[in-house]
């Protein structure tokens, strides 16, 4: 389950780990295998801390955002689908059932990320470094530096959730996440595991 080689860092982790968080990417594995991968990722997270980056849950159809996108105005954005909302709630309930609460939940300022965080965890803090850099938005270099700086400053054992976008997760790890997929990374930004945590 732990992905340490460069090959695995580029997204070629074992099939037991390379499944989608929140159960919304098409059921890659049988449920017992997904549960086992979820339990193992959570074990690693409890044991060593680090950040769990989550690509926002499933959305309405589309790529990027509609013309006229405005930050802070959800009606102008591509938002979560009903399946994405349900999956976010299920993930939060699963973590509660495991008696686990992360030390902090940070989110991109995009509504689909905020809604994923809100439905799963109840409370979150906006962090612009997690904002999308798709199609020329944001500052990819500065944002990646901010992510790495925070990771390196995490105290031993601290657990954080970062709800963000594909471009941010790929930029940090070199791996491509599906909607709702989560990457557990250590304080150097190394991809340790990716797993479906919801039942």
DORO-523493 format. One record per residue: y, x, z of N, C-alpha, C in turn; residue in one letter; residue number from 0. Coordinates in nm, 4 decimals, decimal comma. Example, Ala and Ser with C-alpha at 12.3 -4.5 7.8 and 13.67 -1.06 7.14 Angstrom:
<nodes>
        nyy        nxx        nzz       cayy       caxx       cazz        cyy        cxx        czz   type   seq
    -0,5690     1,3190     0,7800    -0,4500     1,2300     0,7800    -0,3300     1,3200     0,7800      A     0
    -0,2250     1,2850     0,7080    -0,1060     1,3670     0,7140     0,0030     1,2900     0,7870      S     1
</nodes>
This chain:
<nodes>
        nyy        nxx        nzz       cayy       caxx       cazz        cyy        cxx        czz   type   seq
    -0,1210     0,0816     0,0000     0,0000     0,0000     0,0000     0,1257     0,0847     0,0000      X     0
     0,1245     0,1992     0,0697     0,2425     0,2835     0,0716     0,2543     0,3555    -0,0620      X     1
     0,3730     0,3503    -0,1219     0,3943     0,4072    -0,2541     0,4778     0,5330    -0,2381      X     2
     0,4178     0,6497    -0,2530     0,4904     0,7727    -0,2257     0,5088     0,8619    -0,3473      X     3
     0,4212     0,8553    -0,4458     0,4354     0,9448    -0,5606     0,5466     0,8980    -0,6525      X     4
     0,5963     0,9891    -0,7367     0,7016     0,9514    -0,8315     0,6550     0,8390    -0,9212      X     5
     0,5290     0,8436    -0,9631     0,4772     0,7386    -1,0500     0,4879     0,6032    -0,9825      X     6
     0,4527     0,6003    -0,8539     0,4605     0,4736    -0,7832     0,6047     0,4350    -0,7560      X     7
     0,6925     0,5315    -0,7356     0,8328     0,4998    -0,7157     0,8925     0,4321    -0,8374      X     8
     0,8346     0,4570    -0,9526     0,8843     0,3948    -1,0756     0,8230     0,2589    -1,0990      X     9
     0,7610     0,2029    -0,9971     0,7172     0,0646    -1,0060     0,5710     0,0492    -1,0358      X    10
     0,4916     0,1583    -1,0337     0,3509     0,1477    -1,0664     0,2673     0,1538    -0,9400      X    11
     0,3077     0,0779    -0,8391     0,2346     0,0727    -0,7138     0,1024    -0,0010    -0,7363      X    12
     0,0161     0,0059    -0,6380    -0,1125    -0,0615    -0,6487    -0,0942    -0,2105    -0,6644      X    13
    -0,1892    -0,2761    -0,7277    -0,1778    -0,4191    -0,7506    -0,1721    -0,4959    -0,6204      X    14
    -0,2248    -0,4398    -0,5138    -0,2189    -0,5083    -0,3847    -0,0777    -0,5164    -0,3320      X    15
     0,0086    -0,4241    -0,3742     0,1460    -0,4237    -0,3249     0,2430    -0,4812    -0,4252      X    16
     0,2136    -0,4717    -0,5532     0,3115    -0,5086    -0,6560     0,3037    -0,6567    -0,6869      X    17
     0,3450    -0,7383    -0,5905     0,3494    -0,8822    -0,6082     0,4851    -0,9316    -0,5638      X    18
     0,5123    -1,0592    -0,5861     0,6483    -1,1095    -0,5659     0,6693    -1,1661    -0,4275      X    19
     0,7841    -1,1317    -0,3674     0,8236    -1,1875    -0,2405     0,8604    -1,3343    -0,2609      X    20
     0,8373    -1,4156    -0,1604     0,8722    -1,5574    -0,1584     0,7826    -1,6432    -0,2469      X    21
     0,6817    -1,5868    -0,3118     0,5842    -1,6669    -0,3845     0,6380    -1,7400    -0,5045      X    22
     0,7286    -1,6798    -0,5821     0,7900    -1,7559    -0,6906     0,7782    -1,6880    -0,8252      X    23
     0,6914    -1,5892    -0,8382     0,6877    -1,5196    -0,9670     0,5588    -1,5442    -1,0436      X    24
     0,4929    -1,6542    -1,0163     0,3812    -1,6909    -1,1009     0,2442    -1,6678    -1,0410      X    25
     0,2360    -1,6339    -0,9127     0,1065    -1,6221    -0,8488     0,0217    -1,5111    -0,9065      X    26
     0,0704    -1,3877    -0,8994     0,0005    -1,2741    -0,9567    -0,1367    -1,2561    -0,8936      X    27
    -0,1469    -1,2819    -0,7631    -0,2718    -1,2592    -0,6921    -0,3186    -1,3853    -0,6218      X    28
    -0,4452    -1,3841    -0,5817    -0,4974    -1,4929    -0,5006    -0,4279    -1,4921    -0,3658      X    29
    -0,4215    -1,6092    -0,3029    -0,3484    -1,6219    -0,1775    -0,3962    -1,5255    -0,0691      X    30
    -0,5270    -1,5044    -0,0476    -0,5678    -1,4081     0,0557    -0,5146    -1,2674     0,0312      X    31
    -0,5099    -1,2256    -0,0946    -0,4574    -1,0927    -0,1263    -0,3071    -1,0856    -0,1010      X    32
    -0,2357    -1,1939    -0,1348    -0,0921    -1,1973    -0,1093    -0,0645    -1,1905     0,0399      X    33
    -0,1420    -1,2644     0,1173    -0,1221    -1,2626     0,2625    -0,1501    -1,1250     0,3201      X    34
    -0,2532    -1,0589     0,2696    -0,2854    -0,9250     0,3188    -0,1735    -0,8270     0,2855      X    35
    -0,1196    -0,8357     0,1630    -0,0095    -0,7473     0,1234     0,1137    -0,7758     0,2071      X    36
     0,1407    -0,9042     0,2345     0,2549    -0,9409     0,3172     0,2418    -0,8823     0,4567      X    37
     0,1236    -0,8965     0,5141     0,1011    -0,8461     0,6494     0,1166    -0,6950     0,6552      X    38
     0,0714    -0,6255     0,5528     0,0816    -0,4798     0,5513     0,2267    -0,4342     0,5378      X    39
     0,3029    -0,5008     0,4516     0,4435    -0,4650     0,4394     0,5153    -0,4868     0,5720      X    40
     0,4890    -0,5989     0,6367     0,5530    -0,6264     0,7641     0,5123    -0,5234     0,8690      X    41
     0,3870    -0,4804     0,8674     0,3419    -0,3774     0,9608     0,4210    -0,2479     0,9404      X    42
     0,4370    -0,2073     0,8146     0,5129    -0,0863     0,7848     0,6585    -0,0996     0,8282      X    43
     0,7141    -0,2167     0,8072     0,8541    -0,2413     0,8417     0,8735    -0,2359     0,9926      X    44
     0,7845    -0,3004     1,0659     0,7914    -0,2951     1,2129     0,7776    -0,1514     1,2628      X    45
     0,6869    -0,0786     1,2024     0,6529     0,0550     1,2495     0,7634     0,1565     1,2251      X    46
     0,8206     0,1538     1,1055     0,9158     0,2580     1,0695     1,0580     0,2127     1,0462      X    47
     1,0827     0,0819     1,0450     1,2158     0,0329     1,0144     1,2496     0,0510     0,8675      X    48
     1,3768     0,0471     0,8359     1,4223     0,0575     0,6981     1,4790    -0,0732     0,6480      X    49
     1,5166    -0,0757     0,5215     1,5776    -0,1937     0,4610     1,4789    -0,2627     0,3675      X    50
     1,4748    -0,3939     0,3765     1,3985    -0,4749     0,2823     1,4978    -0,5355     0,1844      X    51
     1,4992    -0,4835     0,0618     1,5867    -0,5377    -0,0416     1,5162    -0,6544    -0,1081      X    52
     1,5833    -0,7664    -0,1158     1,5264    -0,8857    -0,1778     1,6137    -0,9266    -0,2957      X    53
     1,5527    -0,9351    -0,4122     1,6251    -0,9971    -0,5236     1,6308    -1,1461    -0,4943      X    54
     1,7472    -1,2080    -0,5146     1,7639    -1,3502    -0,4868     1,6458    -1,4319    -0,5382      X    55
     1,6197    -1,5441    -0,4743     1,5081    -1,6305    -0,5117     1,5323    -1,6947    -0,6481      X    56
     1,4338    -1,7700    -0,6950     1,4355    -1,8278    -0,8295     1,5610    -1,9123    -0,8537      X    57
     1,6137    -1,9019    -0,9750     1,7377    -1,9707    -1,0104     1,7161    -2,0706    -1,1232      X    58
     1,8228    -2,1419    -1,1514     1,8281    -2,2231    -1,2725     1,8135    -2,1296    -1,3926      X    59
     1,7810    -2,1854    -1,5067     1,7616    -2,1045    -1,6274     1,8909    -2,0329    -1,6651      X    60
     1,8742    -1,9136    -1,7217     1,9908    -1,8407    -1,7707     1,9816    -1,6932    -1,7398      X    61
     2,0744    -1,6183    -1,7964     2,0845    -1,4746    -1,7756     2,2276    -1,4439    -1,7355      X    62
     2,2427    -1,3710    -1,6254     2,3775    -1,3443    -1,5781     2,4412    -1,4722    -1,5273      X    63
     2,5685    -1,4903    -1,5579     2,6413    -1,6085    -1,5125     2,7133    -1,6739    -1,6301      X    64
     2,7432    -1,8031    -1,6181     2,8129    -1,8736    -1,7273     2,9522    -1,8172    -1,7512      X    65
     3,0060    -1,8466    -1,8677     3,1459    -1,8124    -1,8948     3,2329    -1,8816    -1,7908      X    66
     3,3345    -1,8124    -1,7427     3,4201    -1,8697    -1,6398     3,3723    -1,8424    -1,4990      X    67
     3,2713    -1,7541    -1,4850     3,2218    -1,7165    -1,3527     3,3367    -1,6712    -1,2629      X    68
     3,3371    -1,7232    -1,1409     3,4372    -1,6841    -1,0422     3,3682    -1,6593    -0,9099      X    69
     3,3894    -1,5431    -0,8530     3,3327    -1,5109    -0,7234     3,3894    -1,6062    -0,6187      X    70
     3,3012    -1,6611    -0,5367     3,3446    -1,7547    -0,4334     3,3423    -1,9000    -0,4771      X    71
     3,3164    -1,9265    -0,6051     3,3075    -2,0644    -0,6542     3,1677    -2,0873    -0,7110      X    72
     3,0819    -2,1444    -0,6287     2,9408    -2,1579    -0,6667     2,9215    -2,2425    -0,7917      X    73
     3,0073    -2,3388    -0,8148     2,9900    -2,4271    -0,9309     3,0054    -2,3517    -1,0625      X    74
     3,0654    -2,2326    -1,0584     3,0839    -2,1538    -1,1804     2,9710    -2,0534    -1,2015      X    75
     2,8720    -2,0503    -1,1126     2,7689    -1,9481    -1,1153     2,6311    -2,0065    -1,1470      X    76
     2,5382    -1,9186    -1,1802     2,3957    -1,9562    -1,1898     2,3401    -1,9566    -1,0480      X    77
     2,2908    -2,0708    -1,0049     2,2514    -2,0883    -0,8659     2,1004    -2,1039    -0,8503      X    78
     2,0558    -2,1087    -0,7243     1,9139    -2,1255    -0,6966     1,8631    -2,2575    -0,7512      X    79
     1,7408    -2,2555    -0,7986     1,6703    -2,3789    -0,8339     1,6125    -2,4391    -0,7060      X    80
     1,5578    -2,5587    -0,7164     1,4941    -2,6195    -0,5996     1,3764    -2,5355    -0,5529      X    81
     1,3013    -2,4788    -0,6478     1,1898    -2,3914    -0,6101     1,2402    -2,2696    -0,5335      X    82
     1,3528    -2,2141    -0,5754     1,4096    -2,0994    -0,5054     1,4550    -2,1348    -0,3654      X    83
     1,5134    -2,2528    -0,3497     1,5563    -2,2956    -0,2163     1,4357    -2,3154    -0,1249      X    84
     1,3326    -2,3795    -0,1765     1,2123    -2,4014    -0,0961     1,1467    -2,2690    -0,0575      X    85
     1,1407    -2,1756    -0,1520     1,0781    -2,0472    -0,1249     1,1569    -1,9685    -0,0198      X    86
     1,2883    -1,9764    -0,0243     1,3706    -1,9067     0,0749     1,3435    -1,9606     0,2147      X    87
     1,3362    -2,0922     0,2264     1,3055    -2,1531     0,3568     1,1669    -2,1103     0,4043      X    88
     1,0720    -2,1073     0,3116     0,9350    -2,0705     0,3480     0,9279    -1,9270     0,3981      X    89
     1,0045    -1,8387     0,3371     1,0046    -1,6997     0,3807     1,0590    -1,6864     0,5227      X    90
     1,1700    -1,7557     0,5494     1,2258    -1,7526     0,6846     1,1291    -1,8071     0,7873      X    91
     1,0610    -1,9159     0,7527     0,9640    -1,9745     0,8453     0,8465    -1,8797     0,8688      X    92
     0,8053    -1,8101     0,7628     0,6936    -1,7148     0,7769     0,7298    -1,6024     0,8726      X    93
     0,8495    -1,5464     0,8582     0,8905    -1,4388     0,9475     0,9007    -1,4880     1,0918      X    94
     0,9520    -1,6089     1,1114     0,9580    -1,6645     1,2465     0,8191    -1,6781     1,3057      X    95
     0,7243    -1,7202     1,2240     0,5864    -1,7354     1,2714     0,5252    -1,6013     1,3102      X    96
     0,5764    -1,4925     1,2494     0,5282    -1,3586     1,2841     0,6057    -1,2989     1,4020      X    97
     0,6957    -1,3799     1,4592     0,7778    -1,3350     1,5723     0,8572    -1,2102     1,5356      X    98
     0,9172    -1,2153     1,4168     0,9936    -1,0994     1,3689     1,1310    -1,1450     1,3236      X    99
     1,2328    -1,0750     1,3718     1,3701    -1,1023     1,3304     1,4374    -0,9703     1,2961      X   100
     1,4867    -0,9533     1,1731     1,5531    -0,8270     1,1370     1,6808    -0,8081     1,2176      X   101
     1,7201    -0,6826     1,2304     1,8402    -0,6519     1,3077     1,9676    -0,6953     1,2372      X   102
     1,9654    -0,7011     1,1053     2,0832    -0,7430     1,0293     2,0386    -0,7995     0,8956      X   103
     2,1161    -0,8961     0,8450     2,0945    -0,9525     0,7118     2,2255    -0,9409     0,6356      X   104
     2,2233    -0,8663     0,5260     2,3410    -0,8455     0,4424     2,3162    -0,9074     0,3058      X   105
     2,4224    -0,9543     0,2417     2,4060    -1,0224     0,1132     2,5164    -0,9855     0,0158      X   106
     2,4794    -0,9859    -0,1113     2,5770    -0,9886    -0,2198     2,6665    -1,1106    -0,2023      X   107
     2,7844    -1,1059    -0,2603     2,8769    -1,2189    -0,2525     2,8478    -1,3280    -0,3558      X   108
     2,7456    -1,3079    -0,4399     2,7059    -1,4114    -0,5352     2,6383    -1,5259    -0,4587      X   109
     2,6642    -1,6485    -0,4993     2,6144    -1,7647    -0,4257     2,4624    -1,7693    -0,4203      X   110
     2,3932    -1,7264    -0,5262     2,2475    -1,7334    -0,5242     2,1872    -1,6371    -0,4219      X   111
     2,2566    -1,5270    -0,3962     2,2122    -1,4342    -0,2918     2,2473    -1,4893    -0,1535      X   112
     2,3676    -1,5385    -0,1389     2,4084    -1,5954    -0,0109     2,3179    -1,7118     0,0286      X   113
     2,2839    -1,7960    -0,0681     2,1986    -1,9109    -0,0378     2,0573    -1,8666    -0,0004      X   114
     2,0055    -1,7640    -0,0687     1,8754    -1,7099    -0,0317     1,8783    -1,6619     0,1130      X   115
     1,9824    -1,5865     0,1484     1,9948    -1,5338     0,2845     2,0138    -1,6453     0,3869      X   116
     2,0975    -1,7420     0,3551     2,1266    -1,8507     0,4484     2,0027    -1,9358     0,4748      X   117
     1,9315    -1,9707     0,3698     1,8150    -2,0572     0,3863     1,7009    -1,9858     0,4578      X   118
     1,6894    -1,8560     0,4377     1,5811    -1,7807     0,5008     1,6142    -1,7397     0,6439      X   119
     1,7394    -1,7015     0,6689     1,7733    -1,6390     0,7967     1,8801    -1,7123     0,8773      X   120
     1,9491    -1,8061     0,8156     2,0520    -1,8803     0,8865     2,1871    -1,8117     0,8829      X   121
     2,1916    -1,6850     0,9201     2,3167    -1,6108     0,9232     2,3041    -1,4835     0,8407      X   122
     2,4160    -1,4403     0,7854     2,4187    -1,3170     0,7071     2,5616    -1,2673     0,7021      X   123
     2,5760    -1,1439     0,6565     2,7072    -1,0831     0,6378     2,7213    -1,0393     0,4927      X   124
     2,8338    -1,0731     0,4300     2,8597    -1,0272     0,2937     2,8799    -0,8760     0,2918      X   125
     2,8244    -0,8129     0,1895     2,8468    -0,6683     0,1691     2,8667    -0,6449     0,0200      X   126
     2,9892    -0,6174    -0,0240     3,0177    -0,6025    -0,1668     2,9351    -0,4960    -0,2371      X   127
     2,8840    -0,3966    -0,1641     2,7999    -0,2940    -0,2273     2,6747    -0,3538    -0,2894      X   128
     2,6346    -0,4727    -0,2438     2,5160    -0,5397    -0,2979     2,5484    -0,6295    -0,4167      X   129
     2,6758    -0,6412    -0,4538     2,7146    -0,7278    -0,5648     2,6558    -0,6790    -0,6967      X   130
     2,6407    -0,7707    -0,7900     2,5841    -0,7376    -0,9202     2,6740    -0,6411    -0,9977      X   131
     2,6092    -0,5517    -1,0708     2,6808    -0,4637    -1,1643     2,6378    -0,4939    -1,3078      X   132
     2,5797    -0,6107    -1,3296     2,5318    -0,6505    -1,4618     2,6501    -0,6696    -1,5571      X   133
     2,6313    -0,6264    -1,6806     2,7282    -0,6486    -1,7887     2,8679    -0,5972    -1,7538      X   134
     2,8729    -0,4783    -1,6956     3,0017    -0,4146    -1,6715     3,0729    -0,4556    -1,5453      X   135
     3,0085    -0,5348    -1,4620     3,0730    -0,5755    -1,3373     3,0593    -0,4653    -1,2326      X   136
     3,1504    -0,4640    -1,1376     3,1400    -0,3741    -1,0237     3,1515    -0,2276    -1,0611      X   137
     3,1083    -0,1418    -0,9691     3,1127     0,0033    -0,9861     2,9760     0,0573    -0,9460      X   138
     2,8823     0,0694    -1,0410     2,7448     0,1076    -1,0065     2,7338     0,2371    -0,9279      X   139
     2,8111     0,3382    -0,9649     2,8014     0,4682    -0,8979     2,8473     0,4569    -0,7529      X   140
     2,9629     0,3964    -0,7311     3,0163     0,3834    -0,5957     2,9261     0,2952    -0,5091      X   141
     2,8720     0,1886    -0,5675     2,7875     0,0991    -0,4901     2,6570     0,1666    -0,4498      X   142
     2,5961     0,2426    -0,5415     2,4738     0,3143    -0,5066     2,5003     0,4175    -0,3974      X   143
     2,6134     0,4838    -0,4027     2,6476     0,5795    -0,2976     2,6604     0,5092    -0,1629      X   144
     2,7205     0,3909    -0,1627     2,7360     0,3151    -0,0381     2,6002     0,2728     0,0177      X   145
     2,5090     0,2303    -0,0706     2,3752     0,1916    -0,0262     2,3033     0,3088     0,0390      X   146
     2,3072     0,4240    -0,0271     2,2382     0,5421     0,0255     2,3012     0,5894     0,1558      X   147
     2,4318     0,5809     0,1652     2,4984     0,6226     0,2881     2,4565     0,5344     0,4054      X   148
     2,4479     0,4049     0,3818     2,4060     0,3155     0,4911     2,2600     0,3403     0,5277      X   149
     2,1756     0,3577     0,4259     2,0344     0,3851     0,4540     2,0188     0,5109     0,5392      X   150
     2,0872     0,6160     0,5019     2,0739     0,7431     0,5742     2,1277     0,7341     0,7159      X   151
     2,2179     0,6388     0,7383     2,2740     0,6217     0,8714     2,1986     0,5245     0,9593      X   152
     2,0928     0,4623     0,9066     2,0179     0,3665     0,9880     1,9503     0,4375     1,1047      X   153
     1,9671     0,3878     1,2252     1,8937     0,4451     1,3385     1,7427     0,4259     1,3191      X   154
     1,6664     0,5166     1,3772     1,5214     0,5069     1,3692     1,4740     0,3703     1,4172      X   155
     1,3938     0,3044     1,3353     1,3358     0,1765     1,3733     1,4203     0,0549     1,3418      X   156
     1,5448     0,0721     1,2987     1,6296    -0,0426     1,2676     1,5804    -0,1107     1,1412      X   157
     1,5794    -0,2445     1,1430     1,5329    -0,3218     1,0282     1,6475    -0,4067     0,9726      X   158
     1,6711    -0,3943     0,8430     1,7753    -0,4727     0,7776     1,7190    -0,5395     0,6533      X   159
     1,7748    -0,6558     0,6195     1,7473    -0,7256     0,4941     1,8727    -0,7179     0,4089      X   160
     1,8553    -0,6801     0,2823     1,9656    -0,6772     0,1876     1,9296    -0,7696     0,0707      X   161
     2,0016    -0,8802     0,0572     1,9750    -0,9743    -0,0521     2,0693    -0,9411    -0,1669      X   162
     2,0114    -0,9130    -0,2836     2,0920    -0,8551    -0,3906     2,0390    -0,8939    -0,5280      X   163
     2,0574    -0,8064    -0,6263     2,0285    -0,8351    -0,7665     1,9342    -0,7292    -0,8240      X   164
     1,8736    -0,7621    -0,9378     1,7798    -0,6700    -1,0040     1,8453    -0,5354    -1,0335      X   165
     1,9671    -0,5372    -1,0863     2,0296    -0,4112    -1,1267     2,0513    -0,3176    -1,0083      X   166
     2,0814    -0,3736    -0,8940     2,1036    -0,2923    -0,7742     1,9722    -0,2311    -0,7278      X   167
     1,8667    -0,3121    -0,7256     1,7364    -0,2632    -0,6783     1,6775    -0,1599    -0,7736      X   168
     1,6923    -0,1836    -0,9031     1,6421    -0,0875    -1,0010     1,7232     0,0419    -0,9956      X   169
     1,8531     0,0307    -0,9789     1,9359     0,1494    -0,9696     1,8989     0,2382    -0,8520      X   170
     1,8585     0,1768    -0,7420     1,8236     0,2534    -0,6225     1,6841     0,3133    -0,6319      X   171
     1,5876     0,2368    -0,6842     1,4471     0,2772    -0,6759     1,3833     0,3159    -0,8089      X   172
     1,4426     0,2730    -0,9206     1,3805     0,2937    -1,0505     1,2779     0,1891    -1,0862      X   173
     1,2513     0,0944    -0,9973     1,1519    -0,0109    -1,0208     1,2215    -0,1433    -1,0506      X   174
     1,1519    -0,2308    -1,1215     1,2103    -0,3588    -1,1650     1,1540    -0,4732    -1,0819      X   175
     1,2380    -0,5456    -1,0080     1,1896    -0,6588    -0,9290     1,1995    -0,7912    -1,0033      X   176
     1,1061    -0,8783    -0,9786     1,1168    -1,0157    -1,0246     1,2084    -1,0927    -0,9296      X   177
     1,2535    -1,2114    -0,9718     1,3329    -1,2924    -0,8807     1,2502    -1,3222    -0,7563      X   178
     1,3113    -1,2987    -0,6417     1,2432    -1,3217    -0,5161     1,1587    -1,2068    -0,4674      X   179
     1,1460    -1,1016    -0,5446     1,0627    -0,9892    -0,5017     1,1393    -0,9001    -0,4059      X   180
     1,0667    -0,8396    -0,3127     1,1291    -0,7534    -0,2138     1,0753    -0,6125    -0,2184      X   181
     1,1637    -0,5157    -0,1990     1,1278    -0,3747    -0,1918     1,1584    -0,3239    -0,0515      X   182
     1,0600    -0,2696     0,0160     1,0840    -0,2005     0,1415     1,1146    -0,0551     0,1114      X   183
     1,2316    -0,0083     0,1553     1,2712     0,1302     0,1299     1,2991     0,2001     0,2619      X   184
     1,2819     0,3325     0,2629     1,3095     0,4100     0,3826     1,4550     0,4576     0,3819      X   185
     1,4901     0,5427     0,4763     1,6291     0,5851     0,4907     1,6746     0,6810     0,3810      X   186
     1,5830     0,7254     0,2968     1,6205     0,8065     0,1801     1,6230     0,7227     0,0518      X   187
     1,6014     0,5924     0,0634     1,5991     0,5051    -0,0531     1,4683     0,5068    -0,1285      X   188
     1,3638     0,5638    -0,0685     1,2330     0,5702    -0,1342     1,1596     0,4378    -0,1182      X   189
     1,1009     0,3917    -0,2256     1,0260     0,2666    -0,2252     0,8925     0,2873    -0,1543      X   190
     0,8744     0,2166    -0,0433     0,7521     0,2289     0,0347     0,6494     0,1223    -0,0018      X   191
     0,6956     0,0008    -0,0271     0,6043    -0,1088    -0,0574     0,6824    -0,2247    -0,1177      X   192
     0,6112    -0,3067    -0,1917     0,6668    -0,4313    -0,2445     0,5578    -0,5356    -0,2297      X   193
     0,5937    -0,6484    -0,1716     0,4896    -0,7451    -0,1388     0,5455    -0,8857    -0,1286      X   194
     0,4594    -0,9825    -0,1455     0,4942    -1,1222    -0,1275     0,4737    -1,1562     0,0197      X   195
     0,5835    -1,1912     0,0861     0,5744    -1,2145     0,2298     0,5511    -1,3604     0,2659      X   196
     0,5870    -1,4524     0,1802     0,5680    -1,5931     0,2118     0,4214    -1,6305     0,1968      X   197
     0,3774    -1,7326     0,2748     0,2366    -1,7755     0,2641     0,2058    -1,8350     0,1287      X   198
</nodes>
